[in-house]
Amino acid sequence: MHSSEKLKFSFENFKISGELLIPEGNGPFPLVIMVHGDGPAYMSYFPKLKNTFLKAGYATLMWDKPGYGKSTGKFSDKNLKSERAGILLTAIDEMKKHPKISADKIGIWGISQAGYVIPKVLEKKDDIAFMILVGCAGETGIRQTAYYIKAQLMCIGVPENEAIEAEQNFIGLFYAKTFNEYYKCAKPLFDNPAQREMGFVSAMWTKEEWKPMNKSSESFFNPMDVFEKIKIPALVFFGDLDKNVDPFQGRDAYKKAFQKANNPNYKVIMIEGADHNIIISETGCETERYARTKEGWSDYDPEYLQVMEEWLKELKTKSHAKFLNHCKKQSPSTDPAAYEYLYDGLPASVNGVCNVIKKQLIHPMEASQMKDKLPPDRYYEDADFPTVSEMLAGLVSRNDNGLVNDRKPEERLVVACHHHGLLLASILRSQGVPVRVRAGFARYFEKKAGVRFGHVICEVWDENEQQWILVDPDRNMVDFDADKFEFSYKAWLDLRKNKLDDVEYVSALSEGDHAILHILMQDLSCVLGEEKPYWHEPEFLIENVDDINKLNDDKLIVFDKIATLLSNPDANLRPLQELYTNNNFLHPDTHVFADWYEIRTGKSFDDFSKEFE
């Protein structure tokens, strides 16, 4: 069962009330923002379409049009479509902040007049995920209205040649260069009682009042000028009985525009026996439409609903596949480079690979218990082997038989959990398995150590179960329960809400607030695919942050956004990348490990070995 939220937001003088419907589950979810057409419109419209989106796993948002329901404000005659676009842009920005919505998977469904609103948004936004257009004209508003006049005149029995003449006269009104040209087109329309009843030319200007039309007005806006530059996934529907917009001209115009844009993912579909709303119809004429019952307005052609649901599901699958491909790519930190041959013949199972790793690496805490088997200076080698290629080179230099199970302790590397995670990611990625290195706090050390240690694990994609499993190659734990590991985002958000567990947080020469912020930044680096060494910190972390409230509000807002997005990196990779790119203070400095240690602790690096005695 889905849930619903009532929402309010503002744009200029417009106060908007809307409703967000959210599918069952934890989310965040992709979103379809529904943009209504001309005339009255309420947030309660299109319940059957909303249900189709919910079944496909998408949240939906729709609002009362200003002047109807609970939304207020009055559109201007000259800028109606631009004002509607402003409202839509505001809605998109509001939804990007919503914790249940995937910020980079917001798309738009629009009908009729929405076809003039949506391209105005696309001119200003390059992160719309997809669009579904229904009965949207493939020409200017002038020509669309002229077609409507012609079609409706024919619906009431006006001969086709007279209807076509009325269509051409209406277009001529807007392109007249002199009053005589205007009068020649306007007079026949005004004298036609059927057209006059429609209200398009119900009065005429005098010679003194008339002036040529401003070609920059919204009436001359052709949406195809925008769509021929757009490459986002697009699904366009027309009903062949549409009497509001020309379905055949529209079909051809959209195909031509998308082809010109080299759009790789578009469909333009003509539904037979359907009207402007893709409702099963006999004529598509207004007389039939106005006679419909409330239930009749939901009598959509089944093909329309089925195609839309399947297309959205496929879009979601492709989007996730793209993200999984991102997690298959080696980073500069995990690339084995010339040593990839060492992976030949390794086990194909995660358990098997973890067993191999534990025969190659020793955690520094374990090294303190193996002093009799290790050289006296062998206590912490993270800085000597910061990348996988350097780790593999080091292993070969100590035993050139490869990643063998009988490697002696003195032939292994003494490196921390970060390096264990990098090596697991490197091996599995070489096998085509998506892996994500993650930073957080291990809860399975608490009972013995009395603190919650910062720790690095991996999320490994289980193709059979179609889900991520947690793997700790350092502790040799595979598919363990999520409650044993506290991800960085949860620790940060709980810290901000003063809801942290009553336990001391410790990580990388820091504790408390500083430890949590350090791990949050490390987790961000990992999810972005950079997987930088943990001593390559942003400048603001070099000095001890004993109290996050000492940080300025702008930084805290960015950290809050990072934590919220990290709660579902599958859905939020792109906004995380944008947030990182747009905030230089997040970028790490490249520090020499010894310098980093001395700055962070105020101690000489010569004392470092004492940490592990």
C-alpha positions as CSV (number, residue, x, y, z in Angstrom):
1,M,0.0,0.0,0.0
2,H,1.4,3.4,-0.9
3,S,1.6,6.4,1.4
4,S,0.7,10.0,0.7
5,E,2.0,13.4,1.8
6,K,0.4,16.8,1.3
7,L,3.0,19.4,0.2
8,K,3.1,23.1,-0.1
9,F,5.6,25.3,-2.0
10,S,5.7,28.8,-3.5
11,F,6.8,30.4,-6.7
12,E,6.6,34.2,-7.1
13,N,2.9,35.0,-6.3
14,F,1.7,31.4,-6.6
15,K,1.1,29.3,-3.5
16,I,0.9,25.6,-4.5
17,S,-0.7,22.7,-2.7
18,G,0.0,19.2,-4.0
19,E,0.1,15.6,-3.1
20,L,3.0,13.2,-3.2
21,L,2.2,9.5,-3.5
22,I,5.0,7.1,-2.4
23,P,5.3,3.4,-3.1
24,E,5.5,0.9,-0.3
25,G,9.1,0.3,0.8
26,N,12.1,2.2,2.2
27,G,13.1,4.2,-1.0
28,P,14.3,6.5,-2.1
29,F,12.2,6.2,-5.2
30,P,12.2,7.6,-8.7
31,L,9.6,10.2,-9.2
32,V,7.0,11.1,-11.9
33,I,5.9,14.8,-11.7
34,M,2.5,15.1,-13.4
35,V,1.9,18.3,-15.3
36,H,-1.7,19.0,-16.3
37,G,-3.0,20.6,-19.4
38,D,-5.2,23.6,-20.0
39,G,-8.3,24.4,-18.0
40,P,-9.2,23.4,-14.4
41,A,-6.9,20.8,-12.7
42,Y,-6.7,19.3,-9.3
43,M,-4.2,17.1,-7.4
44,S,-6.9,14.4,-7.3
45,Y,-6.9,14.0,-11.2
46,F,-5.6,10.9,-13.0
47,P,-5.9,8.3,-10.2
48,K,-5.5,5.4,-12.7
49,L,-2.4,6.9,-14.2
50,K,-0.9,7.4,-10.7
51,N,-1.6,3.8,-9.8
52,T,0.3,2.8,-13.0
53,F,3.3,4.8,-11.9
54,L,3.1,3.4,-8.4
55,K,3.0,-0.2,-9.7
56,A,6.1,0.5,-11.7
57,G,7.9,1.6,-8.5
58,Y,7.7,5.4,-9.0
59,A,6.4,8.0,-6.6
60,T,4.1,10.6,-8.2
61,L,3.5,14.3,-7.5
62,M,0.6,16.5,-8.7
63,W,-0.8,19.7,-7.5
64,D,-3.9,21.9,-7.8
65,K,-3.5,24.4,-10.6
66,P,-3.4,28.0,-9.3
67,G,-6.9,29.2,-9.0
68,Y,-8.3,25.8,-8.3
69,G,-8.5,23.7,-5.1
70,K,-6.0,24.9,-2.5
71,S,-3.5,26.5,-4.8
72,T,-3.7,30.3,-5.3
73,G,-2.4,32.8,-7.7
74,K,-3.4,34.1,-11.2
75,F,-1.5,33.4,-14.4
76,S,-0.8,36.3,-16.7
77,D,-2.0,36.1,-20.3
78,K,1.4,36.8,-21.8
79,N,3.6,34.5,-19.7
80,L,1.3,31.7,-18.7
81,K,3.5,28.9,-19.9
82,S,6.7,30.5,-18.5
83,E,4.9,30.9,-15.1
84,R,3.8,27.3,-15.2
85,A,7.4,26.3,-16.0
86,G,8.6,28.3,-13.0
87,I,6.2,26.3,-10.8
88,L,7.5,23.0,-12.2
89,L,11.1,24.0,-11.7
90,T,10.4,24.9,-8.1
91,A,8.6,21.5,-7.6
92,I,11.7,19.7,-9.0
93,D,14.0,21.6,-6.6
94,E,11.8,20.8,-3.7
95,M,11.6,17.1,-4.6
96,K,15.4,16.8,-4.8
97,K,15.5,17.5,-1.1
98,H,13.0,14.9,-0.2
99,P,14.5,11.9,1.6
100,K,12.2,9.4,-0.1
101,I,12.9,10.7,-3.7
102,S,15.9,9.8,-5.8
103,A,17.3,13.2,-6.7
104,D,18.7,12.1,-10.0
105,K,15.7,10.1,-11.1
106,I,13.0,12.8,-11.4
107,G,11.0,12.7,-14.6
108,I,8.0,14.4,-16.0
109,W,4.6,13.2,-17.3
110,G,2.6,15.9,-19.1
111,I,-0.5,16.2,-21.2
112,S,-1.6,18.7,-23.8
113,Q,-0.5,22.3,-22.8
114,A,2.3,20.7,-20.7
115,G,4.0,20.1,-24.1
116,Y,4.8,23.9,-24.1
117,V,5.7,24.0,-20.4
118,I,8.1,21.0,-20.2
119,P,10.5,22.2,-22.9
120,K,10.8,25.6,-21.1
121,V,12.0,23.6,-18.1
122,L,14.4,21.5,-20.2
123,E,16.0,24.7,-21.4
124,K,17.0,25.4,-17.8
125,K,17.5,21.9,-16.4
126,D,19.9,19.3,-17.7
127,D,19.2,16.7,-15.0
128,I,15.6,15.7,-15.9
129,A,15.7,11.9,-16.0
130,F,12.9,11.2,-18.5
131,M,9.7,12.5,-20.0
132,I,6.3,11.1,-21.0
133,L,4.2,13.3,-23.2
134,V,0.6,12.7,-24.0
135,G,-1.3,14.6,-26.7
136,C,1.4,17.3,-26.8
137,A,1.4,19.4,-30.0
138,G,4.4,19.2,-32.3
139,E,4.0,22.8,-33.5
140,T,3.4,26.4,-32.2
141,G,0.4,27.2,-30.1
142,I,-1.0,29.2,-33.0
143,R,-1.1,26.2,-35.4
144,Q,-2.3,23.9,-32.6
145,T,-5.3,26.2,-31.9
146,A,-6.0,26.5,-35.7
147,Y,-6.1,22.7,-35.9
148,Y,-8.5,22.6,-33.0
149,I,-10.8,25.1,-34.7
150,K,-10.8,23.1,-37.9
151,A,-11.3,19.7,-36.2
152,Q,-14.2,20.9,-33.9
153,L,-15.9,22.6,-36.8
154,M,-15.8,19.3,-38.7
155,C,-17.1,17.5,-35.6
156,I,-20.4,19.6,-35.9
157,G,-20.8,19.0,-39.6
158,V,-19.0,22.0,-41.2
159,P,-17.7,20.9,-44.6
160,E,-14.0,20.1,-44.6
161,N,-13.1,22.9,-47.1
162,E,-14.8,25.5,-44.9
163,A,-13.1,24.2,-41.8
164,I,-9.7,24.3,-43.5
165,E,-10.3,27.9,-44.6
166,A,-11.1,28.8,-41.0
167,E,-7.9,27.1,-39.9
168,Q,-5.8,29.1,-42.4
169,N,-7.5,32.3,-41.5
170,F,-6.7,31.8,-37.8
171,I,-3.1,31.3,-38.6
172,G,-3.2,34.4,-40.8
173,L,-4.3,36.6,-37.9
174,F,-0.9,36.1,-36.2
175,Y,1.2,36.6,-39.2
176,A,-0.6,39.7,-40.7
177,K,1.7,42.5,-41.5
178,T,-1.0,45.1,-42.2
179,F,-4.5,45.8,-40.9
180,N,-6.0,44.8,-44.2
181,E,-4.3,41.4,-44.0
182,Y,-5.6,41.0,-40.5
183,Y,-9.1,42.1,-41.5
184,K,-9.2,39.7,-44.4
185,C,-8.6,36.8,-42.0
186,A,-10.5,38.0,-39.0
187,K,-13.8,38.9,-40.7
188,P,-14.7,35.4,-42.0
189,L,-14.0,33.9,-38.6
190,F,-16.0,36.6,-36.7
191,D,-18.9,36.0,-39.1
192,N,-18.9,32.3,-38.5
193,P,-21.3,31.7,-35.6
194,A,-19.9,28.2,-34.8
195,Q,-16.3,29.6,-34.5
196,R,-17.6,32.6,-32.6
197,E,-19.2,30.3,-30.1
198,M,-15.8,28.7,-29.4
199,G,-14.6,32.2,-28.4
200,F,-11.3,32.4,-30.3
201,V,-12.4,35.4,-32.5
202,S,-15.5,36.8,-30.7
203,A,-14.6,40.4,-31.4
204,M,-12.4,42.4,-33.9
205,W,-9.9,45.1,-33.5
206,T,-10.4,48.5,-35.2
207,K,-7.7,49.8,-37.4
208,E,-6.6,52.1,-34.6
209,E,-6.3,49.3,-32.1
210,W,-4.6,46.7,-34.3
211,K,-0.8,46.2,-34.4
212,P,1.3,43.3,-35.7
213,M,1.8,40.4,-33.4
214,N,5.1,40.2,-31.3
215,K,6.9,37.2,-32.8
216,S,8.7,36.6,-29.4
217,S,5.4,36.0,-27.6
218,E,4.6,32.5,-26.3
219,S,2.2,31.9,-29.1
220,F,5.1,31.6,-31.5
221,F,7.1,29.2,-29.4
222,N,7.7,25.9,-31.1
223,P,8.6,23.1,-28.6
224,M,10.4,21.2,-31.4
225,D,13.2,23.8,-31.3
226,V,14.0,22.4,-27.8
227,F,13.2,18.7,-28.3
228,E,15.6,18.5,-31.3
229,K,18.4,19.1,-28.8
230,I,17.2,16.8,-26.0
231,K,18.6,13.3,-25.5
232,I,16.8,12.1,-22.3
233,P,14.6,9.1,-22.5
234,A,11.2,10.1,-24.0
235,L,7.9,8.3,-24.5
236,V,5.3,10.2,-26.5
237,F,1.7,9.1,-27.1
238,F,-1.0,10.3,-29.5
239,G,-4.5,9.1,-30.0
240,D,-5.5,9.0,-33.7
241,L,-8.9,10.5,-32.9
242,D,-7.3,13.5,-31.1
243,K,-9.3,16.7,-32.1
244,N,-7.3,19.0,-29.8
245,V,-3.8,18.6,-31.4
246,D,-2.9,17.2,-34.8
247,P,-1.8,13.7,-33.9
248,F,-0.2,12.8,-37.2
249,Q,1.7,16.1,-37.5
250,G,2.8,15.7,-33.9
251,R,4.0,12.1,-34.4
252,D,6.1,13.1,-37.4
253,A,7.4,16.2,-35.7
254,Y,8.6,14.4,-32.5
255,K,10.2,11.6,-34.5
256,K,12.1,14.2,-36.6
257,A,13.2,16.2,-33.6
258,F,14.5,13.2,-31.7
259,Q,16.3,11.9,-34.7
260,K,17.9,15.3,-35.2
261,A,19.0,15.2,-31.5
262,N,20.4,11.7,-32.0
263,N,18.3,10.7,-29.0
264,P,19.1,7.0,-28.4
265,N,16.0,6.3,-26.2
266,Y,12.7,7.5,-27.5
267,K,9.3,6.0,-28.6
268,V,6.5,7.8,-30.4
269,I,3.3,5.7,-30.3
270,M,0.0,6.3,-32.1
271,I,-3.0,4.6,-30.3
272,E,-5.9,3.7,-32.6
273,G,-9.4,4.6,-31.5
274,A,-8.2,6.9,-28.7
275,D,-8.7,10.6,-28.2
276,H,-6.6,13.5,-26.8
277,N,-6.3,11.8,-23.4
278,I,-5.7,8.3,-24.9
279,I,-9.2,7.4,-23.7
280,I,-11.1,4.9,-25.9
281,S,-13.4,7.0,-28.1
282,E,-15.7,6.9,-31.2
283,T,-15.0,10.4,-32.5
284,G,-12.7,12.3,-30.2
285,C,-15.0,15.3,-30.6
286,E,-15.8,17.6,-27.7
287,T,-19.5,16.7,-27.7
288,E,-18.5,13.1,-26.9
289,R,-15.9,14.1,-24.3
290,Y,-18.2,16.5,-22.5
291,A,-20.8,13.8,-22.2
292,R,-18.5,11.4,-20.3
293,T,-19.1,10.2,-16.8
294,K,-16.4,10.5,-14.1
295,E,-15.6,6.8,-14.6
296,G,-15.4,7.4,-18.4
297,W,-12.5,9.7,-17.9
298,S,-10.5,6.7,-16.7
299,D,-11.3,4.4,-19.6
300,Y,-7.8,4.5,-21.0
301,D,-6.7,2.3,-23.8
302,P,-5.0,-0.7,-22.1
303,E,-2.0,-0.4,-24.5
304,Y,-1.3,3.1,-23.2
305,L,-1.1,1.9,-19.5
306,Q,0.8,-1.3,-20.3
307,V,3.5,0.4,-22.4
308,M,3.9,3.2,-19.9
309,E,4.4,0.8,-17.0
310,E,6.8,-1.5,-18.8
311,W,8.8,1.4,-20.2
312,L,9.2,2.9,-16.7
313,K,10.2,-0.5,-15.2
314,E,12.8,-1.0,-18.0
315,L,14.1,2.6,-17.5
316,K,14.6,1.8,-13.8
317,T,16.4,-1.4,-14.6
318,K,18.7,0.2,-17.1
319,S,19.5,3.0,-14.6
320,H,20.6,0.5,-12.0
321,A,22.6,-1.5,-14.5
322,K,24.5,1.7,-15.3
323,F,25.3,2.2,-11.7
324,L,26.4,-1.4,-11.3
325,N,28.8,-0.9,-14.2
326,H,30.2,2.1,-12.3
327,C,30.9,-0.3,-9.4
328,K,32.7,-2.8,-11.7
329,K,35.3,-0.2,-12.7
330,Q,38.7,-0.2,-11.1
331,S,39.7,3.0,-9.5
332,P,43.3,4.3,-9.4
333,S,43.5,2.8,-5.9
334,T,42.2,-0.7,-6.9
335,D,43.7,-1.0,-10.4
336,P,46.2,-4.0,-10.2
337,A,48.0,-2.6,-13.3
338,A,50.8,-5.0,-14.3
339,Y,50.0,-7.4,-11.5
340,E,46.6,-8.5,-12.7
341,Y,48.1,-11.9,-13.7
342,L,48.2,-12.7,-10.0
343,Y,44.4,-13.0,-10.0
344,D,44.5,-15.9,-12.5
345,G,43.1,-19.0,-10.9
346,L,41.7,-17.3,-7.8
347,P,38.4,-18.6,-6.3
348,A,35.2,-17.3,-7.9
349,S,33.4,-17.1,-4.6
350,V,33.5,-14.2,-2.2
351,N,34.3,-16.5,0.7
352,G,37.2,-18.0,-1.3
353,V,38.6,-14.6,-2.2
354,C,38.4,-13.4,1.4
355,N,40.3,-16.5,2.5
356,V,43.0,-15.7,0.0
357,I,43.2,-12.1,1.2
358,K,43.7,-13.1,4.9
359,K,46.7,-15.2,3.8
360,Q,48.3,-12.1,2.2
361,L,47.5,-9.3,4.7
362,I,47.8,-8.8,8.5
363,H,45.9,-6.1,10.3
364,P,48.2,-3.9,12.5
365,M,46.3,-4.9,15.6
366,E,47.0,-8.6,14.8
367,A,50.6,-7.8,14.1
368,S,51.1,-6.8,17.7
369,Q,50.3,-10.4,18.6
370,M,52.8,-11.8,16.1
371,K,56.0,-9.9,17.0
372,D,58.0,-13.1,17.2
373,K,57.2,-13.9,13.5
374,L,57.6,-10.4,12.0
375,P,60.7,-8.1,11.5
376,P,61.0,-5.5,14.3
377,D,60.0,-2.6,12.0
378,R,57.0,-4.4,10.6
379,Y,54.1,-2.8,12.4
380,Y,52.1,-0.5,10.1
381,E,52.7,-0.4,6.3
382,D,49.6,1.5,5.1
383,A,51.7,4.4,3.8
384,D,54.2,2.1,2.1
385,F,51.4,0.4,0.0
386,P,48.6,3.0,-0.6
387,T,47.3,1.3,-3.7
388,V,46.5,-2.2,-4.8
389,S,49.2,-2.2,-7.5
390,E,51.8,-1.2,-4.8
391,M,50.4,-3.9,-2.5
392,L,50.8,-6.6,-5.1
393,A,54.3,-5.4,-6.0
394,G,55.2,-5.6,-2.3
395,L,53.7,-9.1,-2.0
396,V,55.7,-10.3,-5.0
397,S,58.9,-8.8,-3.7
398,R,58.5,-10.9,-0.5
399,N,57.3,-14.1,-2.2
400,D,57.1,-14.2,-6.0
401,N,54.9,-17.3,-6.1
402,G,51.8,-15.2,-6.3
403,L,48.8,-14.9,-3.9
404,V,49.5,-18.3,-2.2
405,N,47.8,-19.8,0.8
406,D,51.1,-20.8,2.4
407,R,52.6,-17.3,2.6
408,K,54.6,-16.9,5.8
409,P,53.7,-14.0,8.2
410,E,56.9,-12.2,7.4
411,E,56.0,-12.3,3.7
412,R,52.7,-10.6,4.2
413,L,51.8,-6.9,4.3
414,V,50.8,-5.3,7.6
415,V,47.9,-3.0,6.5
416,A,44.6,-1.9,7.9
417,C,41.0,-2.5,6.9
418,H,41.0,0.1,4.2
419,H,43.6,-1.9,2.3
420,H,41.8,-5.2,2.8
421,G,38.7,-3.6,1.3
422,L,40.7,-2.3,-1.7
423,L,42.2,-5.7,-2.5
424,L,38.8,-7.4,-2.3
425,A,37.3,-4.8,-4.6
426,S,40.2,-5.1,-7.0
427,I,40.0,-8.9,-7.3
428,L,36.2,-9.1,-7.6
429,R,36.0,-6.2,-10.1
430,S,38.5,-8.1,-12.2
431,Q,36.0,-11.0,-12.2
432,G,33.2,-8.6,-13.3
433,V,31.5,-8.3,-9.9
434,P,30.2,-4.9,-8.8
435,V,31.8,-3.9,-5.5
436,R,31.5,-0.8,-3.4
437,V,34.1,0.0,-0.7
438,R,32.3,1.6,2.3
439,A,33.4,3.3,5.5
440,G,31.5,3.3,8.7
441,F,31.7,1.9,12.3
442,A,32.0,-1.8,13.2
443,R,29.8,-2.7,16.1
444,Y,31.4,-6.1,16.5
445,F,34.5,-4.7,18.2
446,E,32.4,-2.9,20.9
447,K,32.1,-5.6,23.5
448,K,35.8,-6.2,23.7
449,A,37.2,-2.7,23.0
450,G,34.4,-0.6,24.6
451,V,34.4,1.7,21.6
452,R,32.9,1.9,18.1
453,F,35.8,1.8,15.7
454,G,35.9,3.4,12.3
455,H,36.1,0.5,9.8
456,V,36.1,-0.2,6.1
457,I,34.1,-3.1,4.5
458,C,32.7,-3.8,1.1
459,E,29.3,-4.1,-0.4
460,V,29.3,-6.9,-3.0
461,W,26.5,-7.3,-5.5
462,D,24.8,-10.7,-5.3
463,E,23.5,-11.3,-8.8
464,N,21.3,-14.2,-7.8
465,E,19.5,-12.3,-5.0
466,Q,19.7,-9.0,-6.8
467,Q,21.0,-7.2,-3.7
468,W,24.1,-5.9,-2.0
469,I,25.6,-8.1,0.7
470,L,28.1,-6.9,3.4
471,V,31.6,-8.3,3.3
472,D,34.4,-7.6,5.8
473,P,37.6,-9.1,4.2
474,D,39.6,-8.0,7.2
475,R,37.5,-10.1,9.7
476,N,36.7,-12.6,7.0
477,M,32.9,-12.1,7.4
478,V,30.6,-12.6,4.4
479,D,27.0,-11.6,4.1
480,F,26.7,-10.5,7.7
481,D,23.7,-8.7,9.3
482,A,23.5,-5.0,8.6
483,D,22.9,-4.2,12.3
484,K,26.6,-5.2,13.0
485,F,27.8,-2.2,10.9
486,E,26.8,1.4,11.3
487,F,27.2,3.3,8.0
488,S,28.7,6.8,8.1
489,Y,25.5,8.5,7.0
490,K,23.5,7.1,10.0
491,A,26.2,8.1,12.5
492,W,26.3,11.6,11.1
493,L,22.5,12.1,11.0
494,D,22.1,10.7,14.5
495,L,24.8,13.0,15.7
496,R,23.0,16.0,14.1
497,K,19.8,14.9,15.9
498,N,21.5,14.2,19.2
499,K,20.4,10.6,18.9
500,L,23.8,8.8,18.9
501,D,24.2,5.6,20.8
502,D,25.9,5.9,24.2
503,V,29.3,4.7,22.9
504,E,32.6,6.4,22.1
505,Y,33.3,6.7,18.3
506,V,36.9,6.4,17.3
507,S,38.7,6.5,13.9
508,A,42.0,7.3,12.4
509,L,43.6,9.3,15.2
510,S,40.3,11.0,16.0
511,E,37.3,10.5,18.3
512,G,33.8,11.8,18.8
513,D,32.4,14.3,16.3
514,H,35.7,14.4,14.4
515,A,35.8,10.6,14.0
516,I,32.2,10.6,12.5
517,L,33.0,13.4,10.1
518,H,36.2,11.8,9.1
519,I,34.4,8.5,8.3
520,L,31.7,10.4,6.4
521,M,34.3,12.0,4.1
522,Q,36.0,8.7,3.6
523,D,32.7,7.0,2.7
524,L,32.0,9.8,0.2
525,S,35.4,9.2,-1.4
526,C,34.7,5.4,-1.6
527,V,31.2,5.8,-3.1
528,L,32.3,8.2,-5.7
529,G,34.8,5.6,-6.8
530,E,38.0,7.5,-5.8
531,E,38.8,5.4,-2.7
532,K,41.5,7.8,-1.5
533,P,43.8,6.8,1.3
534,Y,42.3,7.8,4.6
535,W,45.1,10.2,5.4
536,H,44.3,12.3,2.3
537,E,41.8,14.4,4.1
538,P,40.1,17.7,3.2
539,E,41.9,20.7,4.8
540,F,39.0,21.4,7.3
541,L,39.6,17.9,8.9
542,I,43.3,18.3,9.5
543,E,42.7,20.3,12.7
544,N,40.6,18.6,15.3
545,V,36.9,19.1,15.0
546,D,35.9,18.3,18.6
547,D,32.5,19.9,18.2
548,I,30.6,20.0,14.8
549,N,28.7,23.0,16.0
550,K,31.9,25.0,15.6
551,L,31.6,24.5,11.8
552,N,29.7,27.1,9.8
553,D,26.1,26.4,8.8
554,D,26.9,26.3,5.1
555,K,29.3,23.3,5.7
556,L,26.8,21.6,8.0
557,I,24.1,21.8,5.3
558,V,26.5,20.2,2.8
559,F,27.4,17.4,5.2
560,D,23.7,16.8,5.9
561,K,23.0,16.5,2.2
562,I,25.9,14.1,1.7
563,A,24.7,11.9,4.5
564,T,21.1,11.8,3.2
565,L,22.3,10.9,-0.3
566,L,24.7,8.2,1.0
567,S,21.7,6.5,2.5
568,N,21.0,5.2,-1.0
569,P,24.1,5.6,-3.2
570,D,22.5,3.4,-5.9
571,A,19.9,6.2,-6.5
572,N,22.0,9.2,-5.7
573,L,25.4,8.8,-7.4
574,R,24.9,11.8,-9.8
575,P,23.8,14.3,-7.1
576,L,26.7,13.1,-4.9
577,Q,29.1,13.8,-7.8
578,E,27.6,17.2,-8.3
579,L,27.8,18.1,-4.7
580,Y,31.4,17.1,-4.5
581,T,32.3,19.0,-7.7
582,N,30.6,22.2,-6.6
583,N,32.1,22.3,-3.1
584,N,35.9,22.6,-3.3
585,F,36.3,22.4,0.5
586,L,35.4,18.7,0.3
587,H,38.3,17.9,-2.0
588,P,41.1,16.0,-0.1
589,D,44.7,17.3,0.1
590,T,47.5,14.8,-0.6
591,H,49.4,14.4,2.6
592,V,52.5,12.4,3.4
593,F,51.4,10.0,6.1
594,A,54.1,11.1,8.5
595,D,53.2,14.7,8.2
596,W,49.5,13.9,8.5
597,Y,50.2,12.0,11.7
598,E,52.2,14.8,13.3
599,I,49.7,17.5,12.4
600,R,46.8,15.4,13.7
601,T,48.4,14.3,16.9
602,G,51.0,16.9,17.7
603,K,53.5,14.1,18.2
604,S,56.7,13.1,16.4
605,F,56.3,10.4,13.9
606,D,59.0,8.5,15.7
607,D,56.5,7.8,18.4
608,F,54.1,6.2,15.9
609,S,55.2,2.6,16.5
610,K,54.2,3.0,20.2
611,E,50.6,3.0,19.1
612,F,50.9,-0.7,18.3
613,E,53.0,-1.9,21.1
